[in-house]
Amino acid sequence: MAYWLIKSEPDAFSWSEQVENDIEPWTGVRNHQAKKNLAAMKVGDRAFFYHSNVGREIVGVVEVVREAYPDPTATDGRWVCVDMRAIGPMPHPVTLAAMKADPDLADLALIRQSRLSVVPVSDAHWGHLCRMGGWNS
């Protein structure tokens, strides 16, 4: 199993909408590196659901239930999406400020490549962030 972090602006698509819909295609990614990350996802991989812009915090955990396929929102056919299922809320949301203040997370992709909407998370960082947020992985 691999781990990821996916970012969404809560005013466009929020954690509560993910929970309400249960399974949702992760569409609209228009960055080539983020596209490669989506394409690398496998069924069963887990991801942190991160609210960007408003909140700037990890608010939940999702699981990949369908691997990359053509993004139906793309007009040119060059982009992909995956389907994500809500697993559960992060008991204690982990803020970007808390992540930046933690030296053990200095090389976390979210911090190093802050513009990417889909980034890998190492096993060590996953465990650390789960402990910070009270998530039993």
C-alpha positions as CSV (number, residue, x, y, z in Angstrom):
1,M,0.0,0.0,0.0
2,A,1.2,3.5,-0.9
3,Y,0.2,6.7,0.9
4,W,-0.8,10.1,-0.6
5,L,-2.1,13.5,0.2
6,I,-4.8,15.1,-1.9
7,K,-5.8,18.7,-1.7
8,S,-9.2,20.3,-2.3
9,E,-10.5,23.8,-1.8
10,P,-13.4,23.2,0.7
11,D,-15.5,25.8,-1.1
12,A,-15.2,23.8,-4.3
13,F,-15.3,20.2,-2.8
14,S,-15.2,19.6,0.9
15,W,-14.6,16.7,3.2
16,S,-18.3,16.8,4.2
17,E,-19.2,16.4,0.5
18,Q,-16.8,13.5,0.1
19,V,-18.4,11.8,3.1
20,E,-21.9,12.5,1.8
21,N,-21.0,11.0,-1.6
22,D,-18.9,8.2,-0.1
23,I,-17.2,7.3,-3.5
24,E,-16.2,10.3,-5.6
25,P,-14.0,10.6,-8.7
26,W,-11.0,12.8,-8.0
27,T,-11.3,15.0,-11.1
28,G,-9.9,18.4,-12.3
29,V,-6.2,17.8,-11.7
30,R,-4.4,19.8,-14.4
31,N,-0.7,19.5,-13.4
32,H,1.5,16.9,-15.0
33,Q,3.3,15.8,-11.9
34,A,0.0,15.5,-10.0
35,K,-1.3,13.5,-13.0
36,K,1.6,11.1,-12.7
37,N,0.9,10.7,-9.0
38,L,-2.8,9.9,-9.7
39,A,-1.7,7.4,-12.4
40,A,0.6,5.7,-9.8
41,M,-2.3,5.1,-7.3
42,K,-3.5,1.6,-6.8
43,V,-6.7,0.2,-5.3
44,G,-6.3,0.1,-1.5
45,D,-3.9,3.0,-1.3
46,R,-4.8,5.6,1.3
47,A,-4.7,9.3,1.2
48,F,-5.1,12.2,3.5
49,F,-7.8,14.6,2.5
50,Y,-6.4,18.1,2.9
51,H,-8.4,21.3,2.8
52,S,-6.4,23.9,1.0
53,N,-6.8,27.7,1.0
54,V,-9.5,27.7,3.7
55,G,-8.5,25.7,6.8
56,R,-5.2,24.3,5.5
57,E,-5.4,21.1,7.4
58,I,-5.7,17.3,7.0
59,V,-9.4,16.6,7.8
60,G,-9.9,13.0,6.7
61,V,-8.7,9.8,5.2
62,V,-9.8,8.3,1.9
63,E,-9.0,5.1,0.0
64,V,-8.5,4.5,-3.7
65,V,-11.3,2.3,-5.0
66,R,-10.7,2.7,-8.8
67,E,-7.4,3.2,-10.5
68,A,-6.7,5.9,-13.0
69,Y,-9.1,6.4,-15.9
70,P,-9.8,9.3,-18.3
71,D,-11.1,12.4,-16.4
72,P,-14.6,13.1,-17.7
73,T,-14.2,16.8,-16.9
74,A,-11.2,17.1,-19.3
75,T,-12.0,18.2,-22.9
76,D,-8.7,17.0,-24.4
77,G,-8.5,13.5,-23.0
78,R,-5.0,14.0,-21.6
79,W,-5.9,14.0,-17.9
80,V,-6.9,11.2,-15.5
81,C,-8.8,10.7,-12.3
82,V,-9.2,8.0,-9.6
83,D,-12.2,7.2,-7.5
84,M,-11.8,7.8,-3.7
85,R,-14.0,6.4,-0.9
86,A,-14.2,8.2,2.4
87,I,-12.7,6.1,5.3
88,G,-13.2,8.5,8.2
89,P,-12.5,12.0,9.6
90,M,-9.2,12.9,11.2
91,P,-10.0,13.0,14.9
92,H,-7.8,16.1,15.4
93,P,-7.2,17.9,12.1
94,V,-3.5,18.5,11.4
95,T,-2.9,22.0,10.4
96,L,-0.2,23.1,7.9
97,A,1.3,25.3,10.6
98,A,1.7,22.3,12.8
99,M,3.3,20.3,10.0
100,K,5.7,23.1,9.1
101,A,6.7,23.5,12.8
102,D,7.6,19.8,13.1
103,P,11.2,19.1,12.1
104,D,10.3,15.5,11.4
105,L,8.1,16.7,8.5
106,A,10.6,19.1,6.9
107,D,10.9,17.0,3.8
108,L,7.1,16.2,3.5
109,A,6.1,16.8,-0.1
110,L,3.2,19.0,0.9
111,I,5.8,21.4,2.4
112,R,8.5,21.0,-0.3
113,Q,6.1,21.1,-3.3
114,S,3.2,23.2,-1.9
115,R,1.6,23.9,-5.3
116,L,0.9,20.2,-6.1
117,S,-2.6,18.9,-5.4
118,V,-1.6,15.3,-5.3
119,V,1.6,14.2,-3.5
120,P,3.1,11.0,-2.2
121,V,3.5,10.5,1.6
122,S,6.2,8.2,2.9
123,D,5.4,5.4,5.4
124,A,7.2,7.3,8.1
125,H,5.4,10.6,7.4
126,W,2.1,8.8,7.2
127,G,2.6,7.2,10.7
128,H,3.8,10.5,12.1
129,L,0.8,12.5,10.7
130,C,-1.6,9.8,11.9
131,R,-0.2,10.1,15.4
132,M,-0.5,13.9,15.3
133,G,-4.2,13.6,14.2
134,G,-5.2,10.8,16.5
135,W,-5.9,8.5,13.6
136,N,-5.4,4.7,14.2
137,S,-4.0,3.5,10.9
